[in-house]
Amino acid sequence: MSHQWSHNSILGFTDTETVLLDFDNTTFKTAIYWAQRAMKRFKLEGFLILKSSENSYHVVFNRKVSWSENMRITAWVAQLSRHEKLRDYQRMQCIKEGSTLRVSPKGEKQSPRIVYHEGSDDCQIADFLRYRKRIKDIMKQMS
């Protein structure tokens, strides 16, 4: 979506039952590696990767989980990957008691765009994509 979001608000997707990862300052190859490892280890069925900015990626997994399992999986990836920004993200999600990924533009950054998909997408990924479409429709109406 190329239109300019002229509002100061940053719109995102937040919930407790979807495993979300935010890989800042990393390579696409690294994001895929850890998404595949987590998907296989925790039977998450599938994942979607979005590019949020240069060398930054969001991962959305498909299987619905409890909040405690969500944080266990996110902490596992953050710890094993030794990705400090992901550790910070995981701690902040614990504090907020909900996981969030940005959907709208932020400053000079465009809305995150889908760059990769693997496995099933009929549960939490489908919910995420429906929500994302609603947000983009609202943004278009307000612009």
SULBEL-V961686 format. One record per residue. N is the residue number from 1. SS is DSSP state (~ for helix, > for strand, _ for the rest). OMEGA is omega in whole degrees, 0 to 359 (none if undefined). BURIAL is 1 if it has 16 or more other C-alpha atoms within 10 Angstrom, else 0. Layout:
BEGIN
n:ss:omega:burial
N:SS:OMEGA:BURIAL
N:SS:OMEGA:BURIAL
END
This chain:
BEGIN
n:ss:omega:burial
1:_:187:0
2:_:181:0
3:_:184:0
4:_:175:0
5:_:189:1
6:_:181:0
7:_:181:0
8:_:183:0
9:_:173:0
10:_:183:0
11:_:182:1
12:>:177:0
13:>:179:1
14:>:169:1
15:>:182:0
16:_:188:1
17:_:179:1
18:_:176:1
19:_:181:1
20:>:176:1
21:>:179:1
22:>:181:1
23:>:175:1
24:_:176:1
25:_:178:0
26:_:180:0
27:_:175:0
28:~:180:1
29:~:179:0
30:~:179:0
31:~:179:1
32:~:181:1
33:~:183:0
34:~:176:1
35:~:179:1
36:~:179:1
37:~:181:0
38:~:181:1
39:~:182:1
40:~:183:0
41:~:186:0
42:~:178:0
43:_:184:0
44:_:170:1
45:_:182:1
46:>:177:1
47:>:178:1
48:>:176:1
49:>:176:1
50:>:175:1
51:>:183:1
52:>:174:1
53:>:181:1
54:_:180:0
55:_:176:0
56:>:187:1
57:>:173:1
58:>:177:1
59:>:178:1
60:>:180:1
61:>:190:1
62:_:186:1
63:_:176:1
64:_:182:1
65:_:172:1
66:_:178:0
67:~:181:1
68:~:177:0
69:~:177:1
70:~:182:1
71:~:177:1
72:~:181:0
73:~:180:1
74:~:178:1
75:~:179:1
76:~:180:0
77:~:181:1
78:~:182:1
79:~:183:0
80:~:181:0
81:~:184:0
82:_:181:0
83:_:188:1
84:~:179:0
85:~:177:0
86:~:175:1
87:~:177:1
88:~:179:0
89:~:182:1
90:~:179:1
91:~:180:1
92:~:179:0
93:~:176:1
94:~:180:0
95:~:182:0
96:~:184:0
97:_:176:0
98:_:179:1
99:>:183:1
100:>:169:1
101:>:180:1
102:>:176:1
103:_:183:1
104:_:171:1
105:_:178:1
106:>:183:1
107:_:180:0
108:_:181:0
109:>:176:0
110:_:172:1
111:_:176:1
112:_:181:1
113:>:182:0
114:>:180:0
115:>:182:0
116:>:178:0
117:>:177:1
118:>:176:1
119:>:183:0
120:_:180:1
121:_:187:1
122:_:184:0
123:_:184:0
124:~:177:1
125:~:178:1
126:~:177:0
127:~:179:0
128:~:182:1
129:~:176:0
130:~:179:0
131:~:179:1
132:~:179:1
133:~:178:0
134:~:180:0
135:~:181:1
136:~:177:1
137:~:178:0
138:~:180:0
139:~:181:1
140:~:180:0
141:~:183:0
142:~:183:0
143:_:none:0
END
